[in-house]
Amino acid sequence: MDVLIYLIPIALFLGVLGLAAFLWSLKSGQFDDLEGAKWRILEDDDLPDD
């Protein structure tokens, strides 16, 4: 049971760290263009121009 003294703060720290990373990604605009990625994958930029 003594190990809980270490595990609970570590788990709380990792949870706060994950929340901070998620909030940073929202603020930096990672989720702004949800439609663009599916259209970019369909473009054929590697075709040679004839």
Secondary structure, 3 states (H helix, E strand, C coil): CCCHHHHHHHHHHHHHHHHHHHHHHHHCCCCCCCCHHHHHCCCCCCCCCC
